[in-house]
Amino acid sequence: MLEKEQNFYQMRMQELLQEIDGISDKLNKNLNINDLIKYKQLVQSFLKEATASAYLVKEQRSFSRRGARSVLISIETISREVEEVLHGFMTRRKEPMEVLATLDKIR
């Protein structure tokens, strides 16, 4: 069962990367808002799925001696391989990512 899930996950990630590459090529030829929005959505989906499998977020709530609430959030790396893929993805796609970051700042 675990192997099936892992194969499905890998296929899904490959599909997302292929779609991102296709949209990226379109954007390099002709920059239009519809492709830019689709590119942003695909990148968000890819990063969301990849980080979900690479990291585990734990949240602990506690009270201090004075009764104040405190929240401790820790992030653990589950898979170094996925983390390396994420890093490679981010460094490989700097230019469109800079465009998206600028657009987000404008909003």
Secondary structure, 3 states (H helix, E strand, C coil): CHHHHHHHHHHHHHHHHHHHHHHHHHHHHCCCHHHHHHHHHHHHHHHHHHHHHHEEEEEEEEECCCCCEEEEEEEEECCHHHHHHHHHHHHHCHHHHHHHHHHHHHC
